[in-house]
């Protein structure tokens, strides 16, 4: 099938109704849909469901619609990597769930960041006012951060694909029940917990 010749409705029909679409065809369909911005309506729906309104999103979280569209489109690619055909769920239903959960995680991150910033401001306030340089990380801290990130990536590369998926999602603040649903293993949170623990043991041995 030459997906670039398909109409928007034909592409959307595959994403919504073809439960057994081959991974190769689905990848081409999704990429073409992204090129045509066909997921933007879904991303908007998820954003309004999670944030309430675009105005509130701007006022409370200082996020523009373009920011959310970018997060949503990136989530589509993530969903494509995780999706398993023949799982009694269409790709559209699956990607909607992934985008929605990504936005929820985004809110939690922003709220946590605001709390951290408020705490930093309280700690660095003096009678003379706020010293902005105190809020900036030192070069040493940045260097340590980079080293830790490289080390973590090397350790993650020792894991199996399944273990890597579980650890990556866990590091994004998903719980094991949510991870099970994303990976098409609904009801198997305990099993994923064991896989996660095995992965951590393997990383510790490699550290």
C-alpha positions as CSV (number, residue, x, y, z in Angstrom):
1,X,0.0,0.0,0.0
2,X,1.3,3.4,-1.0
3,X,0.3,5.4,2.1
4,X,1.1,8.8,0.6
5,X,-1.7,8.2,-1.9
6,X,-4.3,7.3,0.8
7,X,-6.9,9.8,1.9
8,X,-7.0,11.2,5.5
9,X,-10.0,9.1,6.2
10,X,-8.3,5.9,4.9
11,X,-5.3,6.5,7.2
12,X,-7.5,7.2,10.2
13,X,-9.6,4.1,9.5
14,X,-6.4,1.9,9.7
15,X,-5.3,3.5,12.9
16,X,-8.8,3.2,14.4
17,X,-10.1,-0.1,13.1
18,X,-7.3,-2.3,11.9
19,X,-6.4,-4.3,15.0
20,X,-4.0,-6.7,13.2
21,X,-2.2,-4.1,11.0
22,X,1.4,-5.2,10.4
23,X,4.0,-3.2,12.3
24,X,5.7,-2.1,9.1
25,X,2.5,-0.8,7.5
26,X,1.4,0.8,10.8
27,X,4.7,2.7,11.1
28,X,4.2,4.1,7.5
29,X,0.6,5.0,8.3
30,X,1.5,6.8,11.6
31,X,4.4,8.7,10.0
32,X,2.1,9.8,7.2
33,X,-0.6,10.9,9.7
34,X,2.0,12.9,11.6
35,X,3.2,14.6,8.4
36,X,-0.4,15.6,7.8
37,X,-1.0,16.6,11.5
38,X,-3.8,14.1,11.7
39,X,-3.2,13.4,15.4
40,X,-3.5,17.1,16.4
41,X,-7.3,16.8,17.0
42,X,-6.7,13.9,19.4
43,X,-3.8,15.8,21.1
44,X,-6.1,18.8,21.6
45,X,-8.8,16.5,23.1
46,X,-6.3,15.0,25.5
47,X,-5.0,18.4,26.5
48,X,-8.5,19.8,27.3
49,X,-9.3,16.6,29.2
50,X,-6.2,16.9,31.4
51,X,-5.6,20.7,31.6
52,X,-9.2,21.9,31.4
53,X,-8.7,24.6,28.8
54,X,-6.0,26.2,26.7
55,X,-6.3,29.4,28.7
56,X,-5.9,27.6,32.0
57,X,-3.0,25.7,30.6
58,X,-1.3,29.0,29.8
59,X,-2.1,30.8,33.0
60,X,-1.4,27.9,35.5
61,X,1.4,26.0,33.7
62,X,2.8,28.6,31.3
63,X,2.5,26.2,28.4
64,X,1.4,27.1,24.9
65,X,-0.6,24.9,22.6
66,X,2.5,24.4,20.4
67,X,4.3,22.9,23.4
68,X,1.6,20.4,24.0
69,X,1.3,19.5,20.3
70,X,5.0,18.7,20.3
71,X,4.7,16.6,23.4
72,X,1.7,14.8,21.9
73,X,3.5,14.1,18.6
74,X,6.5,12.7,20.4
75,X,4.1,10.5,22.4
76,X,2.8,9.1,19.2
77,X,6.2,7.8,18.3
78,X,6.6,6.3,21.8
79,X,3.2,4.6,21.4
80,X,4.3,3.2,18.1
81,X,7.3,1.5,19.7
82,X,5.2,0.1,22.5
83,X,2.1,-0.9,20.6
84,X,1.4,-4.6,20.0
85,X,-1.1,-5.5,17.1
86,X,-3.8,-8.0,17.8
87,X,-4.2,-6.8,21.4
88,X,-7.9,-6.1,21.2
89,X,-7.1,-2.4,21.1
90,X,-6.7,-0.2,18.1
91,X,-3.6,2.0,17.7
92,X,-5.8,5.1,18.1
93,X,-7.2,4.0,21.4
94,X,-3.7,3.0,22.6
95,X,-2.1,6.3,21.5
96,X,-4.9,8.3,23.2
97,X,-4.1,6.6,26.5
98,X,-0.3,7.2,26.1
99,X,-0.8,10.9,25.3
100,X,-3.2,11.4,28.1
101,X,-0.9,9.7,30.6
102,X,2.1,11.8,29.3
103,X,0.1,15.0,29.9
104,X,-0.7,13.9,33.4
105,X,2.9,13.1,34.1
106,X,3.8,16.5,32.6
107,X,1.5,18.3,35.1
108,X,3.0,16.4,38.0
109,X,6.5,17.3,36.8
110,X,5.6,21.0,36.4
111,X,4.0,21.2,39.8
112,X,7.0,19.5,41.4
113,X,9.3,21.9,39.6
114,X,7.3,24.9,40.9
115,X,7.6,23.5,44.4
116,X,11.3,23.0,44.1
117,X,11.7,26.6,42.7
118,X,9.7,28.0,45.6
119,X,11.9,26.1,48.1
120,X,15.1,27.4,46.4
121,X,13.8,30.9,46.5
122,X,13.1,30.7,50.2
123,X,16.5,29.3,50.9
124,X,18.3,32.0,49.0
125,X,16.3,35.0,50.1
126,X,18.2,37.5,52.3
127,X,17.5,40.9,53.7
128,X,19.0,42.4,50.6
129,X,16.7,40.4,48.4
130,X,17.2,37.4,46.1
131,X,20.6,36.5,44.6
132,X,19.7,35.0,41.2
133,X,23.2,33.4,40.9
134,X,22.3,31.2,43.8
135,X,19.6,29.6,41.7
136,X,21.9,28.6,38.9
137,X,23.7,25.2,39.1
138,X,27.5,25.4,39.1
139,X,29.6,23.9,36.3
140,X,30.7,21.2,38.7
141,X,27.0,20.1,39.2
142,X,26.4,20.1,35.5
143,X,29.5,18.0,35.0
144,X,28.3,15.5,37.6
145,X,24.9,15.4,36.0
146,X,26.4,14.6,32.6
147,X,28.6,11.9,34.0
148,X,25.6,10.3,35.9
149,X,23.5,10.4,32.8
150,X,26.2,8.7,30.6
151,X,26.7,6.1,33.4
152,X,22.9,5.4,33.6
153,X,22.7,5.0,29.8
154,X,25.5,2.5,29.8
155,X,23.8,0.5,32.5
156,X,20.5,0.6,30.7
157,X,22.1,-0.8,27.6
158,X,22.9,-4.0,29.5
159,X,19.2,-4.8,29.9
160,X,16.9,-6.8,27.6
161,X,14.5,-4.8,25.5
162,X,11.6,-5.7,27.8
163,X,13.6,-4.7,30.9
164,X,14.6,-1.4,29.3
165,X,11.0,-0.6,28.4
166,X,9.9,-1.2,32.0
167,X,12.7,0.8,33.6
168,X,12.3,3.7,31.1
169,X,8.6,3.9,31.9
170,X,9.2,3.6,35.6
171,X,11.7,6.5,35.5
172,X,8.9,8.5,33.9
173,X,6.8,8.1,37.0
174,X,4.5,5.4,35.7
175,X,3.4,2.8,38.2
176,X,3.5,-0.9,37.4
177,X,-0.3,-1.1,36.6
178,X,0.1,1.7,34.2
179,X,3.2,0.2,32.6
180,X,1.3,-3.1,32.3
181,X,-1.5,-1.4,30.4
182,X,0.9,0.5,28.1
183,X,2.8,-2.7,27.3
184,X,-0.4,-4.7,26.7
185,X,0.0,-6.8,29.9
186,X,-3.0,-5.5,31.8
187,X,-3.4,-7.1,35.2
188,X,0.3,-8.3,35.3
189,X,1.7,-5.4,37.4
190,X,3.3,-7.8,39.9
191,X,5.0,-9.7,37.1
192,X,6.4,-6.4,35.8
193,X,7.5,-5.5,39.3
194,X,9.7,-8.7,39.4
195,X,11.1,-7.9,35.9
196,X,11.9,-4.4,37.1
197,X,13.7,-5.7,40.2
198,X,15.7,-8.2,38.1
199,X,16.7,-5.3,35.8
200,X,17.9,-3.2,38.8
201,X,19.9,-6.2,40.1
202,X,21.6,-6.5,36.7
203,X,22.4,-2.8,36.7
204,X,23.9,-2.9,40.1
205,X,26.2,-5.7,39.1
206,X,27.3,-3.7,36.2
207,X,27.9,-0.5,38.2
